[in-house]
Amino acid sequence: MTDIQNRQAAPRQRDSALRDSRLQQLIDSCEQEVLRQIIGPFGLNTAMFDDKEGGNVATVHNAEQSIFPDEAHKENYALANEAYSKELRQKHLDDKGARGKKHEQNNRDLDAGKEVLSAATNRRMEKGKINGDHTVSLKEAHGDKALNLRFSEDERKKILNNPRNMAFIEESINKSKGERSWDQCLADPEFVAKHELSQDDIERIKNNDRSARQYLSTQKNKRLAGELLGTGAKEAGRNALRQAMGVLLQEFVNGSFLEIKKLLRERNQDNLIDRLIQSLQRVTSRVIDKLSVALNAAFQGGAQGFASNLLTFLINNLVTTSKKLVAIIRESMQKLWEAIKLLANPPADTPAIEIARQVTKLIAAVVTTGLGMMMEESVKGFILSVPVLAPIAEALATGLTAVMTGVAGALVVYGIDRLFDWFSSTGTELLTLQEATVESQSTIALHLESLLGTQFETSVLYERCAADYHRIQQVASSISNNLEDASADAHASIQARDAVIDVFDDQLDRQRRLLLALNLN
C-alpha cells in the first residue's frame, strides 16, 4: 500500500515542480517581452512606417468618406460625385478628336465607293449619318466609382474613347440609344422594332457590349493590381527590414545588458578599457551569430508585410481602418502566420494539446499587442492632462504602454501555460489514480482468492468432521442400544437374584423353624 500512496503523490510533486518552473519562465519572459514591445510595435514600427487611415491602397468605400492614401487619388475622385451633365461630358469625358480620324477614314472610303458597315447592324451606312457611339455610355462610366478613383481625368478620357469602347453605327440608332446602356435598349421592344433589329443584330450588339465592358474591367483590374503590387512591395521591404533589425537590435540590447552586469560585478578589477573592448567584441559576436536568424526573419517579414497590405485593402472595401488598426494588422501577421503554420503542418509526434497550447499563446500575443497599441492613445491623453509631463507625453506614453503590454503579454502566456498544464496534469492524475485503484483491486482480489481457498479447505474439513460426527453418533446409538439391552438383562438378573434370595430366605426360615422344632424336642 505504501507504493500505491507514493504513486498517488507523484503527480502532485510534478505539478509543484512545474508550477515553480512556470513562475521562473514568467520572470524571465517579462524582461524579454517588454524589450520586444519597446523595440517592435512601439519602436521600429512607429519609426519606419507612416501608417495612413484607410491603408495604402485606395478603395471606393474610403473614397466615399473622403479618405484617400494620397493626393493623386483624391484629385482623381474630385468629379465622381458631381451630377452628370452635358457640360461635364464635353469637358471631362468626351474626346471628339479621338474619333475624328475614324470619321475621316469612313468619309474617304465612302467617297471611294467602298462600303462602311454599321458595328450594330452590319448594314451599309451613308455619309453624314454615321455616329461614333460609346459602347459603355459616358453617363454610365461617370457613375463607375472605381474608374474615377483609379484613373486621372486624362487617363479616363483615353480609356473611354478608346476604339475598344467606340462603335460606329447609324445616327438614328445612336440618337435613340442616348445615354442608355445596350441592355436597357435591347430590353425595350419599341427600340428593337423601330430599328428592325434581327436576332443576329442583337447578338452582335451584345458581343460588342461584352467586349467593351471586359476592356474597361481589365483596365481597372490592371491598375488595382499595380497599386497592390507597388504598395505591397514597399510594405514588404519595410517590414522585412523591420523584422531583421528587430532580431539584431534585441540581441544587441540583451548582450549589452549581460555585459554591463558583468562589468558591474567585476568593477574592482583593473584594465577597464580592455574589459570594455572585450565586452563589445562579445556583443558583436552575438549579433553576428544572429545574422542567419535575421535573414530568415526578413524573408518572413517581407511576405507578412505584403499579406498585411492585401488584408488591409480587403478590409477597407467594407470598413475604414484607422491608422492604429493598420499597424495592428501588420504586427499581427507574424504571429498569425506562425499559428497557421502550426495548425497546417504540426511537428511530428507532437501531442494535439501542445499544438493547441502554442496556437493559443500566439493568438493571445496578437490580441494583447493589439489592445496595447490601441491603449497608447488613452495613455497619451492621460499624460497630457498632467502639464509638467506634456512635453514628453508621446515618448512617455510609448514607453509606458510598451512596458504594460509586455508585462500583460507575459502574464497572459503564463496563465495559458498554467491552464494547459492543469488540463494535462488532471488527465495524468486521474490515470495514475485509476492505475492505483486497479492495483488495489488486484491486491484485494488476491486476498479474496486466498480467503476463498481457506474457506474451501475449511469446508472440506467441516465435511469430514460431520462424517466423523455421524459415525460417532451411530456408534453412540449402538452403544446406547447395547446399554439398554444390558440394563434390561441386569434388571432381569436382579429380579432373578431377588427371587433366588427369596427362595433362600424361605428355605432358611424353614430350616430355622425346623431347628427350633428339633431343639424343642
C-alpha positions as CSV (number, residue, x, y, z in Angstrom):
1,M,0.0,0.0,0.0
2,T,2.9,2.4,0.6
3,D,4.0,2.0,-3.1
4,I,0.4,3.0,-4.2
5,Q,0.5,6.0,-1.9
6,N,3.8,7.1,-3.4
7,R,2.4,6.7,-6.9
8,Q,-0.6,8.9,-6.0
9,A,1.6,11.6,-4.5
10,A,3.9,11.7,-7.6
11,P,1.6,13.9,-9.8
12,R,1.3,16.5,-7.0
13,Q,5.1,16.6,-6.7
14,R,5.4,17.0,-10.5
15,D,2.8,19.7,-10.6
16,S,4.6,21.6,-7.8
17,A,7.9,21.5,-9.8
18,L,6.1,22.5,-13.0
19,R,4.5,25.5,-11.2
20,D,7.9,26.6,-10.0
21,S,9.3,26.3,-13.5
22,R,6.5,28.3,-14.9
23,L,7.0,31.1,-12.4
24,Q,10.7,31.3,-13.3
25,Q,9.7,31.4,-17.0
26,L,7.3,34.3,-16.2
27,I,10.1,36.3,-14.5
28,D,12.5,35.7,-17.4
29,S,9.9,36.4,-20.1
30,C,8.7,39.7,-18.6
31,E,12.0,41.3,-19.4
32,Q,12.2,39.9,-23.0
33,E,8.5,40.7,-23.7
34,V,8.9,44.3,-22.6
35,L,12.0,44.6,-24.6
36,R,10.3,43.1,-27.7
37,Q,7.4,45.5,-27.4
38,I,9.7,48.6,-27.0
39,I,11.8,47.6,-30.0
40,G,9.0,46.3,-32.2
41,P,5.4,47.6,-32.1
42,F,6.2,50.7,-30.1
43,G,9.6,51.4,-31.5
44,L,10.7,50.4,-35.0
45,N,7.0,50.2,-36.1
46,T,6.5,53.9,-35.4
47,A,9.8,55.0,-36.8
48,M,9.7,53.0,-40.0
49,F,6.0,53.1,-41.1
50,D,3.9,56.1,-41.9
51,D,0.5,54.4,-41.5
52,K,-2.5,56.1,-43.1
53,E,-6.1,56.0,-42.2
54,G,-7.7,53.5,-44.6
55,G,-4.4,51.9,-45.6
56,N,-2.1,52.4,-48.5
57,V,-4.5,51.3,-51.3
58,A,-7.4,53.4,-52.3
59,T,-10.9,51.9,-52.0
60,V,-14.3,53.2,-53.1
61,H,-15.6,52.7,-49.6
62,N,-13.0,55.0,-48.2
63,A,-13.3,57.5,-51.1
64,E,-17.0,57.9,-50.3
65,Q,-15.9,59.1,-46.9
66,S,-13.2,61.4,-48.4
67,I,-10.4,59.2,-47.2
68,F,-7.5,58.8,-49.7
69,P,-4.0,57.4,-49.4
70,D,-2.5,60.3,-51.4
71,E,-3.4,63.5,-53.2
72,A,-3.4,61.8,-56.6
73,H,-6.4,59.6,-55.8
74,K,-8.1,62.5,-54.1
75,E,-7.8,64.5,-57.3
76,N,-8.9,61.6,-59.4
77,Y,-12.1,61.3,-57.4
78,A,-12.9,65.0,-57.4
79,L,-15.6,64.7,-60.1
80,A,-17.1,61.4,-59.0
81,N,-20.0,62.8,-57.0
82,E,-20.8,65.6,-59.5
83,A,-24.1,65.2,-61.3
84,Y,-23.7,64.1,-64.9
85,S,-24.5,66.8,-67.4
86,K,-23.8,67.8,-71.0
87,E,-21.1,70.3,-69.8
88,L,-19.4,67.6,-67.7
89,R,-19.5,65.2,-70.6
90,Q,-18.0,67.6,-73.1
91,K,-15.3,69.0,-70.8
92,H,-14.2,65.9,-68.8
93,L,-15.3,62.7,-70.5
94,D,-15.7,63.0,-74.3
95,D,-12.9,63.4,-76.8
96,K,-14.1,64.1,-80.2
97,G,-10.6,64.2,-81.6
98,A,-10.1,60.5,-80.7
99,R,-12.8,59.5,-83.2
100,G,-12.1,62.2,-85.8
101,K,-9.6,60.2,-87.7
102,K,-12.0,57.3,-88.0
103,H,-14.7,59.7,-89.3
104,E,-12.3,61.0,-91.9
105,Q,-11.3,57.4,-92.9
106,N,-15.0,56.5,-93.2
107,N,-15.7,59.5,-95.4
108,R,-12.7,58.7,-97.7
109,D,-14.0,55.1,-98.1
110,L,-17.5,56.3,-98.9
111,D,-16.1,58.8,-101.4
112,A,-14.1,56.0,-103.0
113,G,-17.3,53.9,-103.3
114,K,-16.4,51.5,-100.6
115,E,-18.9,50.2,-98.1
116,V,-18.9,51.3,-94.5
117,L,-20.9,48.8,-92.4
118,S,-22.6,49.5,-89.0
119,A,-21.0,47.8,-86.0
120,A,-24.5,47.3,-84.7
121,T,-26.5,46.0,-87.7
122,N,-23.8,45.3,-90.2
123,R,-25.8,47.4,-92.7
124,R,-24.3,49.9,-95.1
125,M,-24.2,53.4,-93.8
126,E,-24.5,56.8,-95.6
127,K,-22.1,59.6,-95.4
128,G,-23.2,62.2,-92.8
129,K,-25.3,59.7,-91.0
130,I,-22.6,57.9,-89.2
131,N,-22.1,58.4,-85.4
132,G,-19.3,57.3,-83.1
133,D,-21.1,55.6,-80.1
134,H,-19.5,54.9,-76.7
135,T,-20.5,51.3,-76.2
136,V,-20.4,51.8,-72.5
137,S,-22.0,55.2,-72.3
138,L,-20.2,58.1,-70.8
139,K,-23.0,58.6,-68.3
140,E,-22.7,55.0,-67.1
141,A,-18.9,55.3,-67.0
142,H,-19.2,58.5,-64.9
143,G,-21.1,56.5,-62.3
144,D,-18.3,54.0,-62.1
145,K,-16.7,55.0,-58.8
146,A,-13.7,52.7,-59.2
147,L,-12.9,54.1,-62.7
148,N,-13.0,57.6,-61.2
149,L,-10.8,56.6,-58.3
150,R,-8.1,54.7,-60.2
151,F,-7.5,57.0,-63.1
152,S,-6.8,60.7,-63.7
153,E,-9.1,62.7,-66.0
154,D,-6.8,62.3,-69.0
155,E,-6.5,58.6,-68.4
156,R,-10.3,58.2,-68.2
157,K,-10.7,60.0,-71.5
158,K,-8.2,57.8,-73.2
159,I,-9.9,54.6,-71.9
160,L,-13.5,55.7,-72.6
161,N,-12.7,57.0,-76.1
162,N,-10.5,54.0,-77.0
163,P,-11.6,52.2,-80.2
164,R,-12.4,49.2,-78.0
165,N,-15.2,51.3,-76.4
166,M,-16.1,53.1,-79.6
167,A,-18.5,51.7,-82.2
168,F,-19.5,53.5,-85.4
169,I,-23.2,53.0,-86.0
170,E,-26.2,54.6,-87.7
171,E,-27.0,58.1,-86.5
172,S,-30.7,57.1,-85.9
173,I,-29.8,54.2,-83.6
174,N,-27.2,56.3,-81.7
175,K,-29.7,59.0,-81.0
176,S,-32.4,56.5,-79.9
177,K,-29.9,54.9,-77.6
178,G,-28.8,58.2,-76.0
179,E,-27.2,57.7,-72.6
180,R,-28.8,54.3,-72.0
181,S,-26.9,51.1,-71.9
182,W,-27.3,48.5,-74.6
183,D,-29.0,46.1,-72.2
184,Q,-31.7,48.8,-71.5
185,C,-32.1,49.4,-75.2
186,L,-32.4,45.8,-76.2
187,A,-34.9,45.2,-73.4
188,D,-37.1,47.9,-75.0
189,P,-39.4,46.3,-77.6
190,E,-40.1,49.6,-79.3
191,F,-36.4,50.3,-79.8
192,V,-35.9,46.8,-81.3
193,A,-38.9,47.2,-83.6
194,K,-38.1,50.7,-84.6
195,H,-34.7,49.8,-85.9
196,E,-35.7,46.4,-87.2
197,L,-33.1,44.6,-85.2
198,S,-32.8,40.9,-86.1
199,Q,-31.6,38.2,-83.6
200,D,-28.2,38.3,-85.3
201,D,-28.1,42.1,-84.8
202,I,-29.0,41.7,-81.1
203,E,-26.2,39.1,-80.6
204,R,-23.7,41.3,-82.5
205,I,-24.6,44.2,-80.3
206,K,-24.3,42.1,-77.1
207,N,-20.9,40.8,-78.1
208,N,-19.7,44.4,-78.8
209,D,-21.0,45.5,-75.4
210,R,-19.5,42.5,-73.6
211,S,-16.1,43.2,-75.2
212,A,-16.2,46.9,-74.2
213,R,-17.1,46.1,-70.6
214,Q,-14.4,43.5,-70.4
215,Y,-11.9,46.0,-71.7
216,L,-12.9,48.6,-69.0
217,S,-12.8,45.9,-66.3
218,T,-9.4,44.8,-67.4
219,Q,-8.0,48.3,-67.3
220,K,-9.4,48.8,-63.7
221,N,-8.0,45.4,-62.6
222,K,-4.6,46.1,-64.1
223,R,-4.4,49.5,-62.3
224,L,-5.6,48.0,-59.0
225,A,-3.1,45.1,-59.3
226,G,-0.4,47.6,-60.0
227,E,-1.3,49.6,-56.9
228,L,-1.5,46.5,-54.7
229,L,1.9,45.2,-56.0
230,G,3.5,48.6,-55.7
231,T,2.3,49.3,-52.1
232,G,2.7,45.7,-51.2
233,A,6.4,45.7,-52.3
234,K,7.1,48.8,-50.3
235,E,5.4,47.3,-47.2
236,A,7.2,44.0,-47.8
237,G,10.6,45.8,-47.9
238,R,10.0,47.9,-44.9
239,N,8.6,45.0,-42.8
240,A,11.5,42.8,-43.9
241,L,13.9,45.4,-42.7
242,R,11.9,46.0,-39.5
243,Q,11.9,42.3,-38.6
244,A,15.6,41.8,-39.3
245,M,16.5,44.9,-37.4
246,G,14.3,43.8,-34.5
247,V,16.1,40.5,-34.2
248,L,19.5,42.1,-34.3
249,L,18.6,45.0,-32.0
250,Q,17.1,42.8,-29.4
251,E,20.2,40.6,-29.4
252,F,22.4,43.7,-29.1
253,V,20.4,45.0,-26.2
254,N,20.3,41.6,-24.4
255,G,24.0,41.2,-24.9
256,S,24.7,44.7,-23.7
257,F,22.7,44.2,-20.5
258,L,24.6,41.0,-19.7
259,E,28.0,42.6,-20.3
260,I,27.0,45.7,-18.2
261,K,26.0,43.4,-15.3
262,K,29.3,41.5,-15.7
263,L,31.3,44.8,-15.7
264,L,29.5,46.0,-12.5
265,R,30.2,42.7,-10.7
266,E,33.9,42.9,-11.6
267,R,34.3,46.7,-11.1
268,N,37.2,46.3,-8.8
269,Q,39.4,44.7,-11.4
270,D,42.0,46.6,-13.4
271,N,42.1,47.3,-17.2
272,L,38.6,48.7,-17.5
273,I,39.2,49.7,-21.1
274,D,40.4,46.2,-22.1
275,R,37.3,44.7,-20.5
276,L,35.1,47.2,-22.3
277,I,36.7,46.2,-25.6
278,Q,36.2,42.5,-24.8
279,S,32.6,43.1,-23.9
280,L,31.9,44.9,-27.2
281,Q,33.6,42.1,-29.0
282,R,31.3,39.5,-27.3
283,V,28.2,41.6,-28.0
284,T,29.3,42.0,-31.7
285,S,29.9,38.2,-31.9
286,R,26.4,37.5,-30.5
287,V,24.8,39.9,-33.1
288,I,26.8,38.3,-35.9
289,D,25.6,34.9,-34.8
290,K,22.1,36.1,-35.2
291,L,22.5,37.2,-38.9
292,S,21.1,34.0,-40.3
293,V,18.1,34.3,-38.0
294,A,17.7,37.9,-39.0
295,L,17.8,37.0,-42.7
296,N,15.1,34.4,-42.2
297,A,13.0,37.0,-40.2
298,A,13.5,39.4,-43.2
299,F,12.1,36.9,-45.7
300,Q,9.1,36.1,-43.5
301,G,8.6,39.8,-42.7
302,G,8.5,40.6,-46.4
303,A,5.8,38.0,-47.0
304,Q,3.9,39.2,-43.9
305,G,4.2,42.8,-44.9
306,F,2.8,42.1,-48.4
307,A,0.0,40.0,-46.9
308,S,-0.9,42.7,-44.3
309,N,-1.1,45.3,-47.1
310,L,-3.5,43.0,-49.0
311,L,-5.6,42.2,-45.9
312,T,-5.9,45.9,-45.1
313,F,-7.1,46.6,-48.6
314,L,-9.7,43.8,-48.4
315,I,-11.0,45.1,-45.0
316,N,-11.2,48.7,-46.3
317,N,-13.6,47.6,-49.0
318,L,-16.0,47.0,-46.2
319,V,-14.9,49.3,-43.3
320,T,-12.4,52.0,-43.0
321,T,-9.4,51.1,-40.8
322,S,-7.8,53.6,-38.5
323,K,-4.0,54.2,-38.6
324,K,-3.6,52.2,-35.4
325,L,-5.6,49.3,-36.9
326,V,-3.4,49.3,-39.9
327,A,-0.3,48.9,-37.6
328,I,-2.1,46.2,-35.6
329,I,-2.8,44.2,-38.7
330,R,0.8,44.4,-39.8
331,E,2.1,43.4,-36.3
332,S,-0.3,40.5,-36.0
333,M,0.7,38.9,-39.3
334,Q,3.8,37.3,-37.9
335,K,2.1,35.6,-35.0
336,L,-0.9,34.6,-37.1
337,W,1.4,33.2,-39.8
338,E,3.1,31.1,-37.2
339,A,-0.2,29.9,-35.8
340,I,-1.4,28.9,-39.3
341,K,1.8,27.0,-40.0
342,L,1.5,25.1,-36.7
343,L,-2.1,24.2,-37.5
344,A,-1.4,23.3,-41.1
345,N,1.8,21.4,-40.6
346,P,2.3,20.5,-36.9
347,P,5.6,19.0,-35.8
348,A,5.7,15.2,-35.9
349,D,5.0,13.3,-32.7
350,T,3.7,16.5,-31.0
351,P,0.5,16.0,-28.9
352,A,-2.5,17.8,-30.0
353,I,-2.8,19.6,-26.7
354,E,0.7,21.0,-27.1
355,I,-0.2,22.3,-30.6
356,A,-3.4,23.9,-29.1
357,R,-1.2,25.5,-26.3
358,Q,1.2,27.1,-28.8
359,V,-1.5,28.3,-31.1
360,T,-3.5,29.8,-28.2
361,K,-0.4,31.6,-26.9
362,L,0.3,33.1,-30.4
363,I,-3.3,34.3,-30.8
364,A,-3.2,35.7,-27.2
365,A,0.0,37.6,-28.1
366,V,-1.7,39.1,-31.1
367,V,-4.7,40.2,-29.0
368,T,-2.5,41.6,-26.2
369,T,-0.3,43.6,-28.5
370,G,-3.4,44.9,-30.4
371,L,-5.1,46.0,-27.2
372,G,-1.8,47.6,-26.0
373,M,-1.4,49.6,-29.2
374,M,-5.0,50.8,-29.1
375,M,-4.5,51.8,-25.4
376,E,-1.5,54.0,-26.3
377,E,-3.6,57.0,-27.3
378,S,-5.5,56.7,-24.0
379,V,-2.3,56.7,-22.0
380,K,-1.0,59.6,-24.0
381,G,-4.2,61.6,-23.3
382,F,-3.9,60.8,-19.6
383,I,-0.3,62.0,-19.5
384,L,-1.2,65.2,-21.4
385,S,-3.6,66.0,-18.6
386,V,-0.5,66.5,-16.4
387,P,1.0,69.8,-17.6
388,V,4.5,69.1,-16.4
389,L,4.6,65.8,-18.4
390,A,3.1,67.3,-21.6
391,P,6.4,67.9,-23.4
392,I,7.4,64.3,-23.1
393,A,3.9,62.8,-23.3
394,E,4.4,61.0,-26.6
395,A,7.7,59.3,-25.7
396,L,6.4,58.5,-22.2
397,A,3.2,57.1,-23.4
398,T,5.0,54.9,-25.9
399,G,7.4,53.6,-23.2
400,L,4.7,53.1,-20.5
401,T,2.4,51.3,-23.0
402,A,5.2,49.1,-24.2
403,V,6.0,48.1,-20.6
404,M,2.4,47.4,-19.7
405,T,1.8,45.5,-22.9
406,G,5.0,43.4,-22.4
407,V,4.1,42.5,-18.8
408,A,0.5,41.8,-19.7
409,G,1.6,39.6,-22.6
410,A,4.0,37.6,-20.3
411,L,1.2,37.2,-17.7
412,V,-1.3,36.0,-20.3
413,V,1.2,33.5,-21.7
414,Y,1.9,32.3,-18.1
415,G,-1.8,31.9,-17.5
416,I,-2.3,29.9,-20.7
417,D,0.6,27.7,-19.8
418,R,-0.9,27.0,-16.3
419,L,-4.3,26.4,-17.8
420,F,-2.9,23.8,-20.3
421,D,-0.7,22.3,-17.5
422,W,-3.9,21.9,-15.5
423,F,-5.6,20.2,-18.4
424,S,-2.6,17.9,-18.9
425,S,-1.9,17.1,-15.3
426,T,-5.6,16.5,-14.5
427,G,-5.7,13.7,-17.0
428,T,-2.4,12.3,-15.7
429,E,-3.5,12.3,-12.1
430,L,-6.8,10.6,-12.9
431,L,-4.9,8.0,-14.9
432,T,-2.5,7.4,-12.1
433,L,-5.3,7.2,-9.6
434,Q,-7.1,4.7,-11.8
435,E,-3.9,2.6,-12.1
436,A,-3.5,2.7,-8.3
437,T,-7.2,1.7,-7.9
438,V,-6.7,-1.1,-10.3
439,E,-3.7,-2.3,-8.4
440,S,-5.6,-2.0,-5.1
441,Q,-8.5,-4.0,-6.6
442,S,-6.0,-6.6,-7.8
443,T,-4.5,-6.9,-4.3
444,I,-8.0,-7.2,-2.8
445,A,-8.8,-9.9,-5.4
446,L,-5.8,-11.9,-4.4
447,H,-6.7,-11.6,-0.8
448,L,-10.3,-12.7,-1.6
449,E,-8.9,-15.6,-3.6
450,S,-6.8,-16.7,-0.6
451,L,-9.8,-16.4,1.7
452,L,-11.9,-18.4,-0.6
453,G,-9.2,-21.1,-0.8
454,T,-9.0,-21.2,3.0
455,Q,-12.8,-21.3,3.2
456,F,-12.9,-24.1,0.8
457,E,-10.3,-26.1,2.8
458,T,-12.3,-25.4,6.0
459,S,-15.5,-26.6,4.3
460,V,-13.8,-29.8,3.4
461,L,-12.7,-30.2,7.0
462,Y,-16.2,-29.4,8.2
463,E,-17.5,-32.1,5.9
464,R,-15.0,-34.6,7.2
465,C,-15.9,-33.7,10.8
466,A,-19.6,-34.0,10.0
467,A,-18.9,-37.5,8.7
468,D,-16.9,-38.4,11.8
469,Y,-19.7,-37.0,14.0
470,H,-22.2,-39.1,12.1
471,R,-20.1,-42.2,12.6
472,I,-19.7,-41.3,16.3
473,Q,-23.4,-40.8,16.6
474,Q,-24.0,-44.2,15.0
475,V,-21.6,-45.9,17.4
476,A,-23.1,-44.0,20.3
477,S,-26.5,-45.1,19.3
478,S,-25.3,-48.7,19.0
479,I,-23.7,-48.4,22.5
480,S,-26.9,-46.9,23.8
481,N,-28.9,-49.8,22.5
482,N,-26.4,-52.2,24.0
483,L,-26.6,-50.4,27.3
484,E,-30.3,-50.6,27.2
485,D,-30.1,-54.3,26.5
486,A,-27.5,-54.7,29.2
487,S,-29.7,-52.7,31.6
488,A,-32.6,-54.9,30.8
489,D,-30.5,-58.0,31.3
490,A,-29.2,-56.6,34.5
491,H,-32.7,-55.9,35.7
492,A,-33.7,-59.4,34.8
493,S,-30.7,-60.7,36.6
494,I,-31.6,-58.6,39.7
495,Q,-35.1,-59.9,39.6
496,A,-33.8,-63.5,39.3
497,R,-31.4,-62.9,42.1
498,D,-34.1,-61.4,44.3
499,A,-36.2,-64.5,43.5
500,V,-33.3,-66.8,44.5
501,I,-32.7,-64.8,47.6
502,D,-36.4,-65.0,48.5
503,V,-36.2,-68.8,47.9
504,F,-33.1,-68.9,50.1
505,D,-34.8,-66.8,52.7
506,D,-37.8,-69.2,52.7
507,Q,-35.5,-72.2,53.0
508,L,-33.6,-70.5,55.8
509,D,-36.7,-69.7,57.5
510,R,-38.0,-73.3,57.2
511,Q,-34.6,-74.5,58.4
512,R,-34.7,-72.3,61.5
513,R,-38.2,-73.4,62.3
514,L,-37.1,-76.9,61.7
515,L,-34.1,-76.4,64.1
516,L,-36.3,-74.8,66.7
517,A,-38.7,-77.6,66.4
518,L,-35.9,-80.1,66.8
519,N,-34.4,-78.2,69.7
520,L,-37.6,-78.2,71.4
521,N,-37.9,-81.9,71.1
